[in-house]
Amino acid sequence: FLRFIVAPSSPLLHFAKKNKKKNSKMFDHMKLLRCFSFTASRDWFFRQSFANAGLRSVVTDLSHGNSIASTTMHCWIPKSPNRTKPNLLLLHGFGANAMWQYGEHLRAFTGRFNVYVPDLLFFGLSSTSEQNRTESFQARCLMRLMEAHGVHRMSIVGISYGGFVGYSLAAQFPEKVEKLVLCCAGVCLEEKDMEDGLFKVPNLEEATGILIPQTPEKLKELIRFSFVKPMKGVPSFFLWDFIDVMCTEFVEEKRDLIKSILKDRRLSDLPRIKQKSLVIWGEEDQIFPLELGYRLKSRHIGENAEIVVIKKAGHAVNLEKSKEFLKHLKSFLIDSL
């Protein structure tokens, strides 16, 4: 997701590097940030792009009338939904908000589907005062959101953490989920996998520190873990800018989401699903290793699943191999319509 703010062709990046080399005393990183946030500007661009694609931004109150708990969810929904079209729900992972993760692919689907792109709880404008941090709770809130918008049947694409939530939707509401795409979603992981050394990080605390970066150093680690060919030489002020805009809200709540994924997780407790599914994985994924993709297909979806392994790609396969990723999505979701 960060390649948008540090593209080699970016005039601002070129200016920053040139002036930093010329005279470091004359170049005040924080002064530049105060007058111009590239991350916030890019976010504004995505908002315009989503609006131009026929979507509108809506925040929905999902609180029960007799409950003191408050839950609201933000979602991009069709301005004029066509009830003759199928519905498509796009679920994001950790990192930036949903717009950044689906911005490149949105227009490929708005002509054929009513597209819904929500912020999951504790991302963007979505939050809850409930203490439940499980993906099953996220899924139930999403279903209430979809029903509030008149959607009762849908296909789902879930990237990383969004895949956990999408899988839970398919398991809890099988009659409402038609097709499911899981992208680098380690749904079949177990708590003991951390102890057995399946992951690159030694413990859960280290994992949360990388997935919810609060310093440029941690953000650089996340980039290294997410891409086969990570960007190098990114000025710290760009990284601080991204962290300030995208990573400083609901930090503890997001940490709890990650901890909830792993806590007491056993493969034997994971429900099987029967929906036709596509599993997409980056061959060199260092966050959720490819083994978890094969485990998911063979043990929990079986013949109803097709697995696609994209070479020379890591966890951020939707960005690193965007065209190939989109080709497989379209083949699975559109060509069979």
C-alpha positions as CSV (number, residue, x, y, z in Angstrom):
1,F,0.0,0.0,0.0
2,L,2.9,2.4,0.6
3,R,4.0,2.4,-3.1
4,F,1.4,5.1,-3.7
5,I,3.2,7.5,-1.4
6,V,6.7,6.7,-2.4
7,A,6.4,6.1,-6.2
8,P,9.8,6.8,-7.9
9,S,8.0,9.3,-10.2
10,S,6.6,11.3,-7.3
11,P,7.7,15.0,-7.7
12,L,7.6,15.4,-4.0
13,L,9.8,12.4,-3.3
14,H,12.3,13.7,-5.9
15,F,12.3,17.2,-4.3
16,A,12.8,15.7,-0.9
17,K,15.8,13.5,-1.8
18,K,17.4,16.3,-3.9
19,N,17.1,18.9,-1.2
20,K,18.1,16.5,1.6
21,K,21.4,15.8,-0.2
22,K,22.0,19.4,-1.0
23,N,21.7,20.7,2.5
24,S,20.2,18.7,5.3
25,K,20.0,21.8,7.5
26,M,17.7,23.5,5.0
27,F,15.3,20.6,4.8
28,D,12.9,20.3,7.7
29,H,10.9,17.0,7.3
30,M,8.3,18.0,9.9
31,K,7.8,21.4,8.4
32,L,7.0,19.8,5.0
33,L,4.6,17.4,6.8
34,R,2.8,20.3,8.4
35,C,2.1,22.0,5.1
36,F,1.6,18.9,2.9
37,S,0.5,15.4,3.8
38,F,0.9,13.1,0.8
39,T,-1.0,10.3,2.6
40,A,-4.0,12.6,3.3
41,S,-3.9,13.9,-0.3
42,R,-3.8,10.3,-1.6
43,D,-6.8,9.4,0.7
44,W,-8.7,12.4,-0.8
45,F,-7.9,11.2,-4.3
46,F,-9.3,7.8,-3.5
47,R,-12.5,9.3,-2.1
48,Q,-13.0,11.2,-5.3
49,S,-12.3,8.0,-7.3
50,F,-14.8,6.0,-5.3
51,A,-17.4,8.7,-5.7
52,N,-16.8,8.9,-9.5
53,A,-17.2,5.2,-9.7
54,G,-20.8,5.5,-8.5
55,L,-20.4,4.9,-4.8
56,R,-21.3,7.1,-1.8
57,S,-19.9,7.1,1.7
58,V,-22.4,6.1,4.4
59,V,-22.1,5.5,8.2
60,T,-24.7,3.2,9.6
61,D,-25.7,2.9,13.3
62,L,-26.0,-0.8,14.1
63,S,-26.7,-0.4,17.8
64,H,-29.5,-2.5,19.3
65,G,-32.4,-0.5,20.8
66,N,-32.1,-2.1,24.2
67,S,-28.3,-2.2,24.4
68,I,-26.0,0.4,25.9
69,A,-23.3,-0.6,23.5
70,S,-22.7,1.5,20.4
71,T,-21.7,0.1,17.0
72,T,-21.3,2.1,13.8
73,M,-19.9,1.0,10.5
74,H,-18.8,3.0,7.5
75,C,-19.3,1.6,4.0
76,W,-19.0,2.7,0.4
77,I,-22.3,1.7,-1.2
78,P,-23.9,2.2,-4.7
79,K,-25.5,5.5,-5.2
80,S,-28.2,3.8,-7.2
81,P,-28.2,0.0,-6.6
82,N,-29.5,-2.1,-9.4
83,R,-31.4,-5.0,-7.9
84,T,-31.0,-7.1,-11.0
85,K,-27.2,-7.1,-10.5
86,P,-25.4,-9.5,-8.1
87,N,-23.8,-8.0,-5.0
88,L,-20.1,-7.9,-4.2
89,L,-18.6,-7.2,-0.8
90,L,-14.9,-6.2,-0.7
91,L,-13.2,-6.7,2.7
92,H,-9.8,-5.1,3.5
93,G,-6.9,-6.3,5.7
94,F,-4.6,-4.5,8.1
95,G,-2.6,-1.5,6.8
96,A,-4.4,1.4,5.2
97,N,-8.2,1.7,4.9
98,A,-10.4,-0.1,2.4
99,M,-10.0,2.5,-0.3
100,W,-6.3,2.1,-0.6
101,Q,-6.5,-1.7,-0.9
102,Y,-9.2,-1.8,-3.6
103,G,-8.8,1.5,-5.3
104,E,-7.0,0.0,-8.3
105,H,-9.6,-2.8,-8.8
106,L,-12.9,-1.1,-8.1
107,R,-13.9,0.0,-11.6
108,A,-13.4,-3.6,-12.9
109,F,-16.5,-4.6,-10.9
110,T,-18.9,-1.6,-10.6
111,G,-20.3,-2.3,-14.0
112,R,-21.3,-5.9,-13.2
113,F,-22.0,-5.7,-9.5
114,N,-23.5,-3.6,-6.8
115,V,-20.2,-3.1,-5.0
116,Y,-20.0,-2.6,-1.2
117,V,-16.7,-1.6,0.4
118,P,-16.9,-1.3,4.2
119,D,-14.4,-0.3,6.9
120,L,-14.1,-3.2,9.3
121,L,-14.5,-2.3,13.0
122,F,-11.7,-0.1,14.3
123,F,-10.6,0.9,10.8
124,G,-11.6,4.1,9.1
125,L,-14.9,5.4,10.5
126,S,-16.1,2.1,12.0
127,S,-16.1,1.4,15.7
128,T,-17.9,-0.3,18.6
129,S,-18.0,-0.1,22.3
130,E,-18.6,-3.9,22.5
131,Q,-15.7,-5.8,23.9
132,N,-15.9,-8.7,21.5
133,R,-12.8,-8.7,19.1
134,T,-13.4,-11.9,17.2
135,E,-13.8,-12.2,13.5
136,S,-17.1,-13.9,14.0
137,F,-18.4,-10.7,15.7
138,Q,-17.0,-8.6,12.8
139,A,-18.9,-10.9,10.5
140,R,-22.2,-10.6,12.4
141,C,-21.9,-6.8,12.3
142,L,-21.2,-6.9,8.6
143,M,-24.3,-9.0,7.9
144,R,-26.4,-6.5,9.9
145,L,-24.8,-3.7,7.8
146,M,-25.6,-5.5,4.5
147,E,-29.2,-6.2,5.6
148,A,-29.6,-2.6,6.6
149,H,-28.7,-1.7,2.9
150,G,-31.1,-4.3,1.6
151,V,-28.5,-6.9,0.6
152,H,-29.4,-10.5,1.4
153,R,-27.1,-12.4,-0.9
154,M,-23.5,-11.6,-2.0
155,S,-20.1,-12.8,-3.1
156,I,-17.1,-11.8,-1.0
157,V,-13.5,-10.9,-1.6
158,G,-11.4,-10.8,1.6
159,I,-7.7,-9.7,1.7
160,S,-5.7,-11.0,4.7
161,Y,-7.7,-10.2,7.9
162,G,-10.6,-9.4,5.6
163,G,-10.4,-13.1,4.6
164,F,-10.8,-14.2,8.2
165,V,-14.0,-12.1,8.4
166,G,-15.2,-13.3,5.0
167,Y,-14.7,-16.9,5.9
168,S,-16.7,-16.4,9.1
169,L,-19.5,-14.8,7.1
170,A,-19.6,-17.8,4.8
171,A,-19.6,-20.2,7.7
172,Q,-22.3,-18.4,9.8
173,F,-24.5,-17.4,6.9
174,P,-24.1,-20.1,4.2
175,E,-27.3,-19.2,2.4
176,K,-26.3,-15.6,2.0
177,V,-22.8,-16.1,0.6
178,E,-22.6,-17.2,-3.0
179,K,-18.9,-17.1,-3.8
180,L,-15.8,-16.5,-1.7
181,V,-12.3,-15.2,-2.6
182,L,-9.6,-15.5,0.1
183,C,-6.4,-13.7,-0.6
184,C,-3.4,-14.5,1.7
185,A,-5.8,-15.1,4.6
186,G,-4.3,-17.5,7.1
187,V,-7.7,-18.8,8.3
188,C,-6.2,-22.3,8.9
189,L,-3.5,-21.2,11.3
190,E,-3.3,-22.6,14.8
191,E,-2.0,-21.1,18.1
192,K,0.7,-23.7,18.1
193,D,2.0,-22.6,14.7
194,M,3.7,-19.6,16.4
195,E,5.5,-21.9,18.8
196,D,6.4,-24.3,16.0
197,G,8.2,-21.6,14.1
198,L,5.9,-21.3,11.1
199,F,6.1,-17.5,11.1
200,K,9.0,-15.2,10.7
201,V,8.3,-13.4,14.0
202,P,9.1,-15.1,17.3
203,N,6.0,-14.1,19.2
204,L,2.6,-12.3,19.1
205,E,3.9,-9.0,20.5
206,E,6.5,-8.7,17.8
207,A,3.8,-9.5,15.2
208,T,1.4,-6.8,16.5
209,G,4.3,-4.2,16.5
210,I,4.9,-4.8,12.8
211,L,1.3,-5.1,11.7
212,I,0.3,-1.9,13.6
213,P,3.5,0.1,13.1
214,Q,4.1,3.2,15.3
215,T,7.6,4.0,14.1
216,P,9.3,4.3,10.7
217,E,11.5,1.3,11.6
218,K,8.4,-0.9,12.2
219,L,6.8,0.3,9.1
220,K,9.9,-0.6,7.1
221,E,9.7,-4.1,8.6
222,L,6.1,-4.4,7.5
223,I,7.1,-3.4,4.0
224,R,9.9,-6.0,4.0
225,F,7.5,-8.7,5.1
226,S,4.8,-7.7,2.6
227,F,6.7,-7.3,-0.6
228,V,9.2,-9.6,-2.5
229,K,10.9,-6.5,-3.7
230,P,10.4,-3.9,-1.0
231,M,11.1,-0.2,-1.6
232,K,14.3,1.2,-0.3
233,G,15.5,4.6,0.6
234,V,12.1,6.0,1.7
235,P,12.6,9.2,3.6
236,S,11.4,8.9,7.2
237,F,9.1,11.9,6.9
238,F,7.0,9.9,4.4
239,L,6.8,7.0,6.8
240,W,5.9,9.3,9.7
241,D,3.2,10.9,7.6
242,F,1.6,7.6,6.7
243,I,1.7,6.4,10.4
244,D,0.2,9.7,11.5
245,V,-2.7,9.5,9.1
246,M,-3.3,5.7,9.0
247,C,-1.9,4.0,12.1
248,T,-2.6,6.1,15.2
249,E,-6.3,5.5,15.8
250,F,-7.7,2.4,17.7
251,V,-4.2,1.0,18.2
252,E,-5.0,-1.1,21.3
253,E,-8.3,-2.3,19.7
254,K,-6.4,-3.4,16.6
255,R,-3.9,-5.2,18.7
256,D,-6.7,-7.0,20.4
257,L,-8.1,-8.0,17.0
258,I,-4.8,-9.7,16.2
259,K,-4.6,-11.4,19.5
260,S,-8.1,-12.7,19.1
261,I,-7.2,-14.4,15.8
262,L,-4.6,-16.6,17.5
263,K,-5.9,-17.1,21.0
264,D,-6.8,-20.8,21.5
265,R,-7.1,-21.3,17.7
266,R,-7.3,-24.9,16.6
267,L,-7.9,-26.3,13.2
268,S,-10.4,-28.8,14.6
269,D,-12.6,-25.9,15.7
270,L,-12.8,-24.2,12.3
271,P,-16.1,-24.8,10.5
272,R,-16.0,-26.2,7.0
273,I,-17.6,-24.2,4.2
274,K,-19.3,-25.4,1.0
275,Q,-19.3,-22.2,-1.1
276,K,-17.4,-22.2,-4.4
277,S,-14.1,-20.5,-3.4
278,L,-11.0,-19.1,-4.9
279,V,-7.8,-19.0,-2.7
280,I,-5.1,-16.6,-4.0
281,W,-1.6,-16.6,-2.4
282,G,1.7,-14.9,-3.0
283,E,4.3,-17.6,-3.4
284,E,6.7,-15.8,-1.1
285,D,4.2,-14.6,1.6
286,Q,6.2,-14.0,4.8
287,I,3.2,-13.0,6.9
288,F,1.0,-16.0,6.2
289,P,3.1,-18.7,4.6
290,L,1.8,-20.5,1.5
291,E,1.5,-23.7,3.6
292,L,-1.6,-22.2,5.1
293,G,-3.2,-21.8,1.7
294,Y,-2.8,-25.4,0.9
295,R,-4.0,-26.4,4.3
296,L,-7.1,-24.3,3.8
297,K,-7.9,-25.9,0.5
298,S,-7.2,-29.5,1.4
299,R,-8.7,-29.6,4.8
300,H,-11.6,-27.1,4.9
301,I,-12.9,-26.3,1.4
302,G,-11.8,-29.2,-0.7
303,E,-13.2,-29.7,-4.2
304,N,-15.2,-26.5,-4.0
305,A,-11.9,-24.5,-3.9
306,E,-9.4,-23.5,-6.5
307,I,-6.0,-22.3,-5.4
308,V,-3.9,-19.9,-7.4
309,V,-0.3,-19.2,-6.4
310,I,1.2,-16.0,-7.9
311,K,4.9,-16.2,-8.3
312,K,7.4,-13.5,-7.2
313,A,4.7,-12.0,-4.9
314,G,4.5,-11.7,-1.2
315,H,1.6,-10.9,1.2
316,A,0.6,-7.7,-0.6
317,V,0.0,-9.7,-3.8
318,N,-3.0,-7.4,-4.6
319,L,-0.6,-4.5,-5.0
320,E,2.6,-6.2,-6.0
321,K,1.0,-8.2,-8.8
322,S,-2.1,-6.1,-9.3
323,K,-2.9,-7.0,-12.9
324,E,-2.5,-10.8,-12.3
325,F,-4.5,-10.6,-9.1
326,L,-7.3,-8.8,-10.9
327,K,-7.2,-11.3,-13.8
328,H,-8.0,-14.1,-11.4
329,L,-10.7,-12.2,-9.6
330,K,-12.5,-11.4,-12.9
331,S,-12.2,-15.0,-14.1
332,F,-13.7,-16.3,-11.0
333,L,-16.4,-13.7,-10.3
334,I,-17.4,-12.4,-13.7
335,D,-16.7,-15.0,-16.4
336,S,-19.1,-17.4,-14.8
337,L,-22.0,-14.9,-14.6
